Amino acid sequence: MAAPGYGKRTAPDQAPRSRDDFARLPAREASIASHIDRLPDGAAVDIKTLAKELPAYGQQAVASALKALAAAGHLRRIRRVAGEGRTQWVSRWFFSRTPRDDAWWEAFLENAEGKPALPTTPATTPATTTDAAATAPPQAPPRPESSPAYIALATLGCSDPRLILSAAECTALEPLAAEWLARGVTPQAFARILSNGLPGVIHCPGAFTRKRLIDRLPPEPPPAPAPAPSREPESPSREPESAPPPRWIMECADCGIPGRPEALPGGLCRTCRGVEPPPDGQDPEDVRARVSLLRAMSAQAARGAPPSTGRR
């Protein structure tokens, strides 16, 4: 799993999973896309992690495949401001099993906060007769998104196979795990604490995990100190300012440079697409992208937070 706020996110309104989802892609891209499609939300999908999980491909091959998946409409890298009063940027990889065009991704970026209806892309399905459509079995309802506590329990087996839990055990232990995360324990620390010092044989992983969740529950964090009173009282006539919505900015899927959606067709910047810059060296698209980024950072800094552009 990636750090909180980073990693994979599933794009909405996708077609149901089928065998021919990535049949039109080359074998390498289809294999990597199928692997990403089956990862849960929040999973790390950076080049080094994917290269470790897929021994058949090295880092260069994975980087080329991600670039091709972005050009094919399956992948976009989007950055946003995390938290209030800060300029910390987090990058998320939005993956769509159904290929999308640039117009759909641009609409998705513009409506990322309000989440209104997005333009739909018709799924490519083979033609069927009326009788076959009438006799087709009803599709199962979409599975609800798993909570962070459930995901932390379900991935315990990745830390140690002796802690592999069933779906029923994860559901039963989810409230206990949620209490750990509510007390500030990260998913990485959660797995490390529960898998440390295991006995040689665990006959019932569910009961063993329940006991550890209860016995090793960390203390509640101390209350945050009360803010110091302001020296200058606010004017009664002044209305409190509402916090602006988080800014979402698309990034090049290859080099990570931020830019407007229309400047990143196929999710790639001009350089990564192999387009030569203008003779004077001043690319209008790059200038607009950098001005947009500087404006977002200045707006955050004006609210009293020191600017920070660090990314993970």
N, C-alpha and C positions, 0 to 999 in steps of 0.2 A: 504494500500500500504506500501511496505517496504521503507527503506531509499534509496535514489538514488544510483544505482549501485548494490543493493542487490536484493533478492527476486527471484521469479520464472522466468525462461526463457524457451521458447518452443523449443524443439529440432527439427531440420529440417527433411524433407522427411518423414512425418508421413502419415499413411493411413487415409482416410476420417472418420469422426466420425460416429459411428453406435451404435446400442443398445447392441451389443455383444462385445464391446471393452474390458471390464474387466470381462466377464462372467466366465473365468477360475479361477479368484481370489476368495478367501473367501469373505463373505458378507461385513465384516468390511473393508477389504482392497479395495474391489470394490467401496464401498461408498466413502471412502476418496479419492481414485484415480479419481473417477468421479468428485468430488468437485474440486480437484486441476486442472483437465483438463479444467474446465470451467472458471477458474480464469484468468484474463488478465496478460500479462507479467509485471513483477515488483511487483506483489502482494506478500504480506508476507505469507510464507508457513512454518514458524517455528512452533514448537510444541505448544507453548502457544497460538498463534494466531489461529491455526487450532482447538484447543480444545475449544476456545471461539466461533468460527463460527459453530462448530458441537457439540451441547449440548449432543448428544447421546454418545459421547466418551470423556474420560478423557485424561490427558496428557500422562499417561503411555500407554494407548491404542493407541493413535496417534503415539507415539514414536515407538511402536512395529510395527504398520502398515507401517510407513515410512521405517523401516528396511526391512520389507517384500517386499515392492515395489521396493526398490533398488536391492534386491536379484532376483526379477522377471524381472529386466531389464528396469523398467519404470522410474527410478529416479537415478540421480547422483549429488553429491555435489562437485562443482569445485570452487577453490579459485584462484584469480588472483591478480596481483599488480595493484593498482589504481593510475592513474596520472603519471607524469614524475618526476624523481628525488626523489621519495618517496618509502617507503617500507610498505605502508598501504595495507593490504590484505582485499579484499571483497569476500564474499562467495555467490555463486549463486546456486540455485537448478534448474538443467536442467531436464525437464519432457518430456517424450515421450509416447504418447498414444499407439504407436506400441512398443511392448517389443523388446529390443535390447540385443545382447550378449556382452560379455566383449570386443571382438575384435572391434565391431562397436564403443563402447564408447572410446576405446583407440585411434582409428583413428580420432574420433571427437575431442579428446583432442589435438592430435598432429597437427591437421589442423584448430584449433579454430581461428587463425588469418587470414590465407589465404583463408579459406573456399573453398577448392577444392571439387571435387565430393567425397562423402562419400560412403562407402559400403552400399548397400541397403539391407534391410531385407524384404523378401516377406511377404505381409500381408496375414493372414489366412482368406480366404473367402470361403463360401460354394460353391460346384460345381454347375454350371448352364448349361443349354442347350444352343446350338448355337442360337436358336430362341430367347430365353430370353435375351441373351447378345446383340443381334441385336436390340431388342426393348427396352433396358434399356434407361431411360432418360439420357441426358448428364449431367455430374456433374457440379455444379456451380464453377466458378473460385475461387481460394483462396482469402479470404478477406485481403486487405493490412493491415499491422500492424499499429495500432493507434498510434498517436503521444502522447507525455507526456501531452500536453495541452488538447487534446481531452479526455484522460483518467481522467485528473483532473476535467474536467467538468462533465463527465459521472458518476463520483463517488461522486459528491456533494450531491446527495440524501442520501448517507450513513451517512453524517454528520447531515442532517436535511431533512425529507421527503418533506418539503415544497419547496425544491430546486431540485426536480427530473426533469431533462431535457430530451427532446426527442432527437433522433439521429439527426434530422434536426437542432434543436437548438444548439446542441454541435458542429456541423459542422460550423454553422454560427458564433458562438462565439469563435471558435478555434483561429483565429488570435489575438483576444484581450487577451485570456488566455496565448497564447504563449509569448506575450509581458511581462506579469507578470513574467513568468518563466525566460525569458531572463534577467530580472532585479534582479535575485537572489532569488526570492521567491520560497521556497520549496513547494511541493504539500500539505504537512501537514499545513503549514502556509496559503496557498491559500484557503484551505477549511475552516480554522478557521476564517479568515478575512471575507470571503463572507457569512458565516453562523452566524456571531455574530450580535446580536441585531435585529433579524428578526421581522417583524410585525406579528400580530396574524394570518392573512389570506393573502395569496399571490395568486391572481387570475391568473396571467400570469408569471410563473417562468422564462421564457426566457427573457421577457422584463425587469423584475426586475433584473435578473443577469447581463444583458447588462449594465444597468444603474450603478450598483455597480462596474462592471469592469472598467467603464470609470471614475466614480467619485472617486474611491479609488485606482486608479493606483499609485503604489509607485514610488518615484523618481528614476531616473537613478543612479546607483552606481557611486561614484567618480572614476576618472581614476586612474589606478594603478601608483604608483610613478616610475619614470624612474630608472633603475638599475644604481648603482654607477659605474663609469668607473674603469676598471681594472688598477691596478698599473703597472703590467707587460704586455706590449703589446704582442699580439700573434705573433708568427713567421709567416711571409708571406708564408713560405713553408709548414706550418702545415695545413692540411685539417681538417675541422670540422668533429667531430665524429657523426655518425648517431645514434639516440637513438635506443637501442635494442627493439625488440617487447616485449609486456607484457608477463610475465610468467604465465602459467596456470598450476595449480597443483590440482590433484584430492584429495578429502577428504573422509574419512570414513563417510558414511551416518548416522552412529549411534553416534560415539564419536567425530568425526571431526578431527582426526589425519591425517595430510597430508601424501601422499605417491605416489609412482609410480603406474600407472594403473595395471601393472602385480602383484603388491603387494596387490591390493584391488579387488580380484575377487568378483563379485556381489556387488561392491561398499562398501564392508565391510573389515575392517582390520582383522588380525589374531585373536586378542582378541575377537572382536565382533562376529566372526564366531565360536568361541568356540574351537579354535585350541590351544593346549597346547604349550607353548614356549619351546625351546630346553633346555636341562639340564643345560647348562652353563649360561642360562639367556640372552645371546646375540642373538637376533633375527636378522639375516642378512637383512630381508626385512625392519624391523624398522630402522636399522642402515642406510641403503641406503636412506630411506625416510627422516630421519633427516639430513643427509649430503646434500641431494638435496635442502632441505629448507634452510639450513645455507648458501649454495653457492648462492642461489638466493638473500638472505638478504645481503650477503657480496658484491655482484655485485651492488646492489642498493646503499649501503652505500658508495661504492667507488666513486660513481658519485656525492658525496657531500651532501647526505641527511642523517640525523640521522636515524638509524634503528628503526622501530616501528612495532610491530606485533599485534597491537590491532585489534580485530574483533568485529563486532556487532552481 
